[in-house]
Amino acid sequence: MLVDIHSHLYFKEFSKDLNEVIERAEKAGVVSIINSGTNHESNLKVLELAKKHNILNATLGIYPTDAMVLPEKQLKEEISFIRSKKKEILGIGEIGLDFHLTKDHKEHDKQIKAFKEILVSLRDLNLPFIIHSRKAEKECIDILEELKIKKAVFHCFTGKFSLVKRIQQNNWLASIPANIDKSHHFQGMADLLSINNILTETDAPFLTPSGEIRSEPVFIKNTIKKIAEIKKMNADEVE
């Protein structure tokens, strides 16, 4: 069973050929594509797309830099909105920290405050949190450990391998993107992590594999083959 656990098919890059993108994925054996929201507008879009296409599922989130600038009242309203859709979603995210997009330490503090509020407010739903952790990988892990979060999936994790080990020690998951064919980091992660702690994603339209213009869910099949090669396993067994 092939699953793309993290994509953004509501982006403009798919506005002209979404049906064809989905058809290619289905022909390749992909059974579920999870669209991740990043703000209220995209959260509405992923819910709408999930109703239109059986293969599409939704996670609802608030991207770190979006959460950072939301007034407290609006942040609470969006958290309440996500809670109200708990029966329609498979997870909460993407959420987390991004210290790459802003270098201002005051803004980092605002991200941390919002991240903690989302985690504490929604952990009782018992849904996995989809974690964005760019240039703040250790901080994200520290917070999840501090709050004793049980279900977490690290999307596109680029932290040190010592932190990858902490992900596994906490029995969290990490999703390997489709650019594993050219990324030594993701190849190393696939080698280091137990097969039981690995999921697959495309982050479509980003993290494009070699020779492609954009990433899309069909490339999950190639990711599986690369993981199988690294782990010296049968591709069907990895899948």
C-alpha positions as CSV (number, residue, x, y, z in Angstrom):
1,M,0.0,0.0,0.0
2,L,1.5,3.3,-1.1
3,V,0.7,6.4,0.9
4,D,1.8,10.0,0.5
5,I,1.4,11.3,4.0
6,H,2.3,14.9,3.2
7,S,1.4,17.0,0.2
8,H,-0.1,20.3,-0.9
9,L,-2.2,19.6,-3.9
10,Y,-4.2,22.8,-3.4
11,F,-1.2,24.8,-4.6
12,K,-1.4,26.7,-7.9
13,E,1.1,24.3,-9.4
14,F,-1.8,21.7,-9.6
15,S,-4.6,24.1,-10.7
16,K,-4.6,22.9,-14.3
17,D,-4.0,19.1,-14.0
18,L,-5.0,17.9,-10.5
19,N,-7.2,15.1,-11.9
20,E,-4.3,13.8,-14.0
21,V,-2.0,14.0,-11.0
22,I,-4.4,11.9,-9.0
23,E,-4.9,9.5,-11.9
24,R,-1.2,8.9,-12.2
25,A,-0.9,8.2,-8.5
26,E,-3.8,5.7,-8.5
27,K,-2.2,3.9,-11.5
28,A,1.0,3.6,-9.6
29,G,-0.8,2.0,-6.6
30,V,-1.1,5.0,-4.3
31,V,-4.1,4.5,-2.1
32,S,-4.1,7.7,0.0
33,I,-2.7,11.2,-0.5
34,I,-2.8,13.4,2.6
35,N,-3.1,17.1,2.0
36,S,-1.8,19.3,4.8
37,G,-3.2,22.7,5.5
38,T,-1.1,25.6,6.7
39,N,-3.7,28.3,7.5
40,H,-7.5,28.8,7.6
41,E,-7.8,29.3,3.8
42,S,-5.8,26.1,3.0
43,N,-7.5,24.2,5.7
44,L,-10.8,24.9,4.0
45,K,-9.3,23.8,0.7
46,V,-8.0,20.4,1.9
47,L,-11.4,19.6,3.5
48,E,-13.1,20.5,0.2
49,L,-10.7,18.4,-1.9
50,A,-11.1,15.4,0.5
51,K,-14.9,15.5,-0.2
52,K,-14.3,15.6,-4.0
53,H,-11.7,12.9,-4.3
54,N,-11.8,9.6,-2.4
55,I,-8.0,9.2,-2.5
56,L,-7.4,12.6,-0.8
57,N,-7.4,12.9,3.0
58,A,-6.8,16.0,5.2
59,T,-4.7,17.2,8.0
60,L,-5.4,20.7,9.3
61,G,-2.7,23.0,10.7
62,I,-1.2,26.4,11.2
63,Y,2.2,27.0,9.7
64,P,4.8,28.4,12.1
65,T,5.1,31.8,10.5
66,D,1.3,32.0,10.1
67,A,0.8,31.1,13.8
68,M,3.4,33.6,14.8
69,V,1.5,36.6,13.4
70,L,-2.1,35.5,14.4
71,P,-3.6,37.5,17.2
72,E,-4.3,35.3,20.2
73,K,-8.1,35.4,19.5
74,Q,-7.7,34.2,15.9
75,L,-5.2,31.5,17.0
76,K,-7.7,30.2,19.4
77,E,-10.5,30.3,16.8
78,E,-8.4,28.3,14.3
79,I,-7.6,25.7,17.0
80,S,-11.3,25.5,17.7
81,F,-12.0,25.1,14.0
82,I,-9.5,22.2,13.8
83,R,-11.1,20.6,16.8
84,S,-14.6,20.9,15.2
85,K,-13.3,18.9,12.2
86,K,-11.7,16.1,14.2
87,K,-13.9,13.4,12.5
88,E,-12.9,14.6,9.0
89,I,-9.1,14.6,9.5
90,L,-6.3,12.1,9.9
91,G,-3.9,14.4,11.8
92,I,-3.0,17.9,12.9
93,G,-0.5,19.8,10.8
94,E,1.5,21.0,9.6
95,I,2.6,22.8,12.7
96,G,5.9,23.5,14.4
97,L,8.8,25.9,14.2
98,D,10.7,27.6,11.3
99,F,13.7,29.6,12.3
100,H,14.9,29.7,8.7
101,L,12.2,32.1,7.4
102,T,12.8,34.6,10.3
103,K,16.0,35.2,12.2
104,D,14.3,37.5,14.8
105,H,14.5,35.8,18.3
106,K,11.3,37.6,19.4
107,E,9.5,36.0,16.5
108,H,11.0,32.6,17.4
109,D,9.5,33.1,20.9
110,K,6.1,33.8,19.3
111,Q,6.3,30.6,17.2
112,I,7.2,28.6,20.3
113,K,4.3,30.0,22.3
114,A,1.8,29.3,19.5
115,F,3.3,25.8,18.9
116,K,2.9,24.8,22.5
117,E,-0.6,26.2,22.6
118,I,-1.7,24.1,19.6
119,L,-0.1,21.0,21.1
120,V,-1.6,21.4,24.5
121,S,-5.0,22.4,23.2
122,L,-5.4,19.5,20.7
123,R,-3.4,16.6,22.2
124,D,-6.5,15.1,23.7
125,L,-7.9,14.4,20.2
126,N,-5.3,11.5,20.0
127,L,-4.4,12.4,16.5
128,P,-0.8,12.5,15.2
129,F,0.9,15.9,14.9
130,I,2.6,16.6,11.6
131,I,5.8,18.5,12.6
132,H,7.6,21.2,10.5
133,S,11.0,21.8,12.1
134,R,13.2,23.7,9.8
135,K,16.4,25.1,11.5
136,A,14.6,24.3,14.8
137,E,14.8,20.6,14.9
138,K,16.2,20.3,18.5
139,E,13.7,22.9,19.8
140,C,10.7,20.9,18.3
141,I,11.9,17.6,19.8
142,D,12.6,19.3,23.2
143,I,9.0,20.7,23.2
144,L,7.4,17.4,22.2
145,E,9.3,15.6,25.0
146,E,8.5,18.3,27.5
147,L,4.8,18.0,26.7
148,K,4.9,14.2,26.5
149,I,3.4,14.1,23.0
150,K,2.9,10.5,22.0
151,K,2.0,10.8,18.3
152,A,4.2,12.8,16.0
153,V,5.4,12.6,12.4
154,F,8.4,14.7,11.5
155,H,8.0,15.9,7.9
156,C,11.1,16.6,5.8
157,F,13.4,16.4,8.9
158,T,16.8,17.8,8.2
159,G,18.3,17.8,11.7
160,K,21.4,16.0,12.9
161,F,21.4,12.2,13.0
162,S,21.7,12.4,16.8
163,L,18.2,14.0,16.7
164,V,16.9,11.4,14.3
165,K,17.8,8.8,17.0
166,R,15.8,10.8,19.5
167,I,12.8,10.6,17.1
168,Q,13.1,6.8,17.1
169,Q,13.7,6.6,20.9
170,N,10.4,8.4,21.4
171,N,8.7,6.0,18.9
172,W,7.7,9.0,16.7
173,L,7.8,8.7,12.9
174,A,9.7,10.5,10.1
175,S,8.5,10.8,6.5
176,I,11.0,10.4,3.8
177,P,10.5,12.7,0.7
178,A,10.7,11.9,-2.9
179,N,14.1,13.6,-3.4
180,I,15.8,10.8,-1.5
181,D,17.3,9.8,-4.8
182,K,19.6,12.8,-4.6
183,S,19.7,13.6,-0.9
184,H,22.4,12.0,1.1
185,H,20.7,13.2,4.3
186,F,17.4,11.4,3.6
187,Q,19.3,8.3,2.4
188,G,21.1,8.4,5.8
189,M,17.9,8.8,7.6
190,A,16.4,5.8,5.8
191,D,19.4,3.7,6.8
192,L,19.4,4.9,10.4
193,L,15.7,4.6,11.2
194,S,13.8,1.4,11.8
195,I,11.5,0.5,9.0
196,N,8.7,0.8,11.6
197,N,9.5,4.5,12.1
198,I,9.5,5.5,8.4
199,L,6.6,6.9,6.3
200,T,6.7,8.3,2.8
201,E,5.8,11.8,1.6
202,T,6.4,14.1,-1.4
203,D,5.7,17.5,0.0
204,A,4.3,18.1,-3.5
205,P,5.0,20.4,-5.3
206,F,8.3,20.7,-3.4
207,L,11.3,18.3,-2.8
208,T,11.4,17.3,-6.4
209,P,13.3,14.1,-7.4
210,S,16.0,14.1,-10.0
211,G,14.9,15.0,-13.5
212,E,11.4,16.2,-12.6
213,I,9.9,19.7,-12.7
214,R,7.7,19.3,-9.6
215,S,7.0,16.6,-7.0
216,E,3.7,14.7,-7.0
217,P,2.3,11.7,-5.3
218,V,3.2,9.2,-8.0
219,F,6.9,9.4,-7.0
220,I,6.2,7.6,-3.7
221,K,6.9,4.4,-5.7
222,N,10.4,5.6,-6.4
223,T,10.9,6.4,-2.8
224,I,10.0,2.9,-1.7
225,K,12.5,1.5,-4.2
226,K,15.3,3.6,-2.9
227,I,14.5,2.7,0.7
228,A,14.4,-0.9,-0.2
229,E,17.8,-0.6,-1.9
230,I,19.3,1.2,1.2
231,K,17.9,-1.4,3.7
232,K,18.5,-4.4,1.4
233,M,14.9,-5.3,1.6
234,N,12.2,-6.4,-0.9
235,A,10.3,-3.3,-2.2
236,D,7.0,-5.0,-1.5
237,E,8.1,-5.6,2.1
238,V,9.1,-1.9,2.5
239,E,5.7,-0.9,1.0
